[in-house]
Amino acid sequence: MENEFLQLETSIVEALKSIFDPEIPVNIYDLGLIYEVNVEDNGQVRIVMTLTSPNCPVAEALPLEVQEKVSAVEGVKKVEVNLTFDPPWTKDMLSDEALLELGLL
């Protein structure tokens, strides 16, 4: 059971890594836009995320894409996406992979 749970979490992260910020050639997971991924035993998933800026041109579309892609993961029953700007996103949240991709490492 725990192995299935870990596989589900891994599949959700893979789905998140398939979503890219349109202005930066890095996926939203490595950009640090995903603050929390909470997976419950019943297949419900709650994601807390942010955007690079409150004025981001994809402020409405990106959370919907997150919901759609994660909902498509086998084993996920329901997805709730919560958008927050606290704490605000900074480039310090970039993963090493993102820093390397952007030439900042």
Residue pairs with C-beta under 8 A, 6 or more apart in sequence:
4 75
5 39
5 41
7 75
8 39
8 43
8 73
8 75
8 76
9 37
9 39
11 73
11 74
11 75
12 37
12 39
12 45
12 70
12 73
12 76
13 29
13 37
15 69
15 70
15 72
15 73
16 27
16 28
16 29
16 34
16 37
16 47
16 66
16 69
16 70
17 27
17 28
17 29
17 30
18 27
18 69
19 27
19 28
19 29
19 62
19 65
19 66
19 69
20 26
20 27
20 28
21 27
21 28
21 31
21 33
21 52
21 58
21 62
22 57
22 58
23 52
23 57
24 31
24 52
24 102
25 101
25 102
26 94
26 97
26 98
26 101
26 102
28 34
28 49
28 62
28 66
29 95
30 94
30 95
30 97
30 98
30 101
31 52
31 89
31 93
31 94
31 95
31 98
32 89
32 92
32 93
32 94
32 95
32 98
33 49
33 50
33 51
33 52
33 89
33 93
34 47
34 48
34 49
35 48
35 49
35 50
35 84
36 46
36 47
36 48
37 45
37 46
37 47
38 45
38 46
38 47
39 45
40 46
42 77
43 75
43 76
43 77
43 78
44 77
44 78
44 79
44 80
45 70
45 76
45 78
45 79
45 80
46 79
46 80
46 82
47 66
47 70
47 79
47 80
47 81
47 82
48 82
48 84
49 62
49 63
49 66
49 81
49 82
49 83
49 84
50 83
50 84
50 85
50 88
50 89
51 58
51 59
51 62
51 83
51 85
51 89
52 89
53 89
54 85
56 62
59 83
63 81
63 83
66 79
66 81
67 79
67 81
70 76
70 79
70 81
71 78
71 79
91 104
94 102
94 104
96 105
99 105
